[in-house]
Amino acid sequence: MKEDSFAFRLKELLEYKKLSLQTVATALNVSRPAVHKWTKGGEIDYEKLRKLAAFLDVNWIWLRYGEEGLQAAGASSAVAIPMTDTRRRYMADIMESEARMKLAQEGARIVTWEWNLVTDGVSYSSNVEAVYGWRIVSNESFWKHVHADDVPMMNAVYQESLGTGKPHEFDFRLMQPDGGLRWISSRATPVRDFDGRVVKIVGISMDNTARKLAEQSLRDQQARFEAVFELTSQGMALLDADLRCEAANAALADMLGYRKEELLGDGLASVLADGGARLKKMLHGKPTVSFAAKLRGKDGSWLHVTLRAVLTLGTDVGAAAYFALAVSPRDAAPPDC
């Protein structure tokens, strides 16, 4: 129930005037459940609304529509009601909700912020220093810590978002007091005033450093694998935990009659036959296995091979599992990985 609502004002008046639901029902010649329904946000017709307002000795416009309704109608001022238990409970609920939100926000390392485009002022949630590494009090104190290479991209995104009014998101880097870098993921949306002008941008930002470092580690690992792949005559491939092929060497492509690019993504998984299920079992079993399998060539024929697979499990936050595959014809000895 909202504070600015007919139901809320009615409950406060009943508490303030010490009136029971039955007393109101009797005075208005309606049922007690009908009055109870009004206090829960139920609709009330015009005639009963006027009678209810007269009985409670308040302006009916204020009772139904609140202070804004009164101002629009040019009527007299609203009823001043002292702090009641209803309002105290409402304020307590609001404070408790805000406390839970703040706890969740700080635990998730999420910063909320607002940029006033009229005054160029910015405001951040209290955990900004813990997440950004710096205490941000102005646009100047923010931009001077942004990595210089990211500034043009950020300005371009902001300009496009302000021009279109559409939300945006991007990752950027912040220099840290110790000279290091911290990756921040930002999502924001422009806000318009009643005349349709964009007057501010509100957004959230999160520390994304761990995921970025994990992605870089995986890219480095993949590059090392690819370098090794091309130095061997054995068919080799690198697959992620969903069996999507990240890299394949020329020897494997030639063996199957495909171009390397055709094996990437879901390409290799589509020719693995029953080998894919065996690889999936490695996620909960041995990190190294060797087994017989069939691979379907581009001409539709089946190639009987020996697969030797090594599972690599990422240790960093956000790191994934990868399978390194060595493929050799069935009559050949399994290659060393």
N, C-alpha and C positions, 0 to 999 in steps of 0.2 A: 504494500500500500504506500503510495507516494504522499509526501507531506502536503504538496499542493494539489489536493484532491477533495472532492465533496465528502467522501467517506471519512477522510482524516479530520476534516473540520467538524463533521457531525459528531464523531467520537469524542473529540476534545470538548465540544460544547456540552455533551451529555455528562462528561466527567466533571467539567467545571461547574455546571449547574446541579450536579448530583441528581440526575434524572435517570430512572431505569427505562429499559426498553418498553416495559409494559405501560409505564406512565405515559410515554409518548404515543404508544399504540392506542391507548384509551382516549387520549386527547384528540387524536386525529381520526378516531373510529376506523382503525385498520388493525390488522393482526400483528402480534409480536414478531413472528418470523419476517413480516414485511419490513419492519424497522431494522431487524437484525441484518437483513439483506442489504439495506441502504448503508449500514456501517461497514459492509464488506465490499462496497463498490458497485452494488446493484443500481439499476436505473430507477429514477423517480419521475412521475409525470408532473406537468406544470402545476396543476391544481393542488396536488399534495405538497409539492415543494413550497408553494406560497403559504399554505396552512402550517407547514412545519416551521418555516422561517418566522411566521407571526407568533407561533407558540414559543419559539426559542428567543423571540425578540431580537432578531438580527435581520440584516438586509438579505433578501432572497438571492440577489445577484452575487453577493459575496459568498453566501453559503454554497451556491452551485458552482460558481466560476472563479472564485478567489479574488485577490487584489487586482489582478490584471483585468478581470471582467468588470470590476467596479470602475477602474480608470477608463476603460473603453466606453462604458455607459455614462461616465461623468457623474456617478452617484457619490454618496457620502462615504466617508472612510470606513475601513473594516473594523470589526470588533477586536479589541485588544484583550487577549486571553493570557493570564499568567501561565508560567511553566506548569504543565500538568504531567501526570504519570504517563499519559499517552505520548506526549512530546519527549519526555525523558527516555522512554523506551525506544522511540524512534531515533533519537540522537545516539543512544547507546548502540543500537543496531548499526547505524552508520559508522560510528567509530570502530566498532568491532570488525566490520567489513573492510574498512580502510586499513586496519592493523593487519588483517589476514592478507590483503593485497600487497602491503608493503613487505611483509615477511616472505611471501612467495616471490615477489619481485627481486628482493635482495638475494634470496637463495638461488634464484636462477640467473643472477648477475645481469638483470635487465634494467636499463636506464630508460626512463621516460623523459621526454623533452619537448619544448615548445619554442618556436622561433617567431617572434612578432615582427612581421615585415614592415609595419608602420613605424615602429620605434627602433627596430633592429635589435631589440632586447631578446635575450634568451633565458630560459629557466630550465633547470635540470632537477631530476629527483636526487635525494640526498646521497645515493650510493654512486654518484658519477665518478668520484675520485677513485673508488675501489675498482670500478670497471675500466675507466679510461686511463687511470694512472696519474691523472692531473685533476686539480680542482678547477672546474670550468665556470666562470662567472660572466663571460661576455663572448661575443663572436670572435673578438680579437684573441682572447686567451684560448679559444678552440683552434682557430685556423693556424696559429703559429706552431702547433704541435702536429699538424697533419703532414704526412710524408709529401714532399714537394711533387713527386711524380703522380700523386693521386688527385691533386688540386684541380687540374684541368678537367678530368673526368667528372669530379663531383660538381663543379660549377656547371658543366654542360647538362648533367642530369637535373640539377635544380632548375635551370632555365627552361628545360623542356617541360618539367612537371608544372612549373608556374604558368607556362604558356597554355598547356592543355588542361590543367586542373586535375590530372590523373596522379594516383599514388606512384611511388617509385621505391626501389631498393637497390643497394649496392654494398660492396665491401670496401673498406679503406683501412689504411695503416696510420697508427699514431706512434710518434716517437716517445720513448719512455725516459724517465729521469736517469736510468742507468745506461742509456744509449741504445737499448734494445728496441724492438718493434712489437706492437700489439695490433692484431687484426680485429676490426670492429665491423659487425654486420648491422646495417641500418635500414629500417623501413619507415616510410613517412608518407603523409598525405597532405595536400593543401586544404585549407579551410576558407570558405567564402563568407562574406557578410551578407546582409539582406539585399544589398544592391548587386550581388554577384561578383564582387571584387575579392580576389585572393588576399587575405589579410594576415594569414599566419600559416605555418607548417607545424604539424604535430607528428611526433614519431617515437619509435622505440629503437634502442640500440643494444646489441649483445656482444660480449667478448667471444670472438670466433677464432682465437689464436690456436687453440688445440687442434681444431679441425683443419685449419689451414696448414699447420705443420705436418699433420698426419697425411694430408693430400700431397704435400711436397715430398714427404718421405716415400710415399707410394710411387710418385712419378720418378723419383731417383732410382727406386728399386726396379721399376719397369724398364728404365733406360739401361740399367746394368744388365738385366735379363736380355734385352734386345741385342745388346752388344755381344753377349755370349752366344745368343742364338745364331747369329750370322757367321760365327767362327766355327760352327760345327756342321757336319754333313748330315747329322741326325735331324729328323723332324722334331721341332720343339714349339711349344705354345705356352702362353701365360693366360690363365682364366681367373675371373673373380669368383666369389662365393656363389653367385647365381649362374655360373658357367658361361658368362659372357666373355668372349675372347678379347683380351687387351692387346696381345701381340702374337704373331706367328712368323716363323722364319721361312725363307724361300724353299728350303728343303722339304718342309711339310706341305707347302702349297704345291710344289712339283709332284710330290708323292700322290696327292689327291686330285691333281689336275685343275686346281683353282688358282686364281691370283691371290696374293696375300690379303688384299683388301676385302676379298669375298669371305674370308674366314673370320674377320673381325665381328664384334657384336655377337649376335646369335648364330652367325654362320657356322662356326665349328661345332657348336652344340647340336645343330640340326643334323650333323653327319656322325655324331658320336654313338648312335644306337643305344645299347644298354650300358655303355661306359659311363654315361652321365650319372646314373644312380649309384654306381660304385664310387665315383668321386664324392658325391654328396655324403656318403657314409663316413668319409674321412674326417668330416667336421666333428664327429663324435667318436672317432676311433684313432687308428694309427696315422701318424703324420707322413709316412712313406709306404707306398704299396706298389706292387707290380702285378699286372694281370693281363689276360688275353682279352681282346676286344675286336670289334669290327667297325671300320669306318667306310662310309659310302663315298665313292669317288664322284666326280662331276658327271662322268658318263653313266652313272647309275650302278656300276659294279661295286662289289663289296671287297674291301681290302682287309685281310686278317693281319692284325698287328699286335705287338706287345706294348702296353702303356706302362710307363713308370712315372708315378706322380709324387710330388713332394708338396705338402701343405705348409704354407707360411701363415701364421696367425699374427696379426698386428698387435703390438703391446701398448701403443699410444691410444689416447682417447680418440675415437672416431676411425681408427685404423681398421682395415678390413682383412678378410681371409683371401689368400690367393693360392691357386694351384699352378705349379710348374710341371709341364708335361713333356716327356721325351717319348717319341713314337718311333718304333722300328718294325719292319716286316716280321711276321711271326717266326720265320726260320732264322732270323738274326738274333744275336745275343742282346738282351736289354742294355741300353747305354747307361753309363754312369751319369747322375745328375749332380 
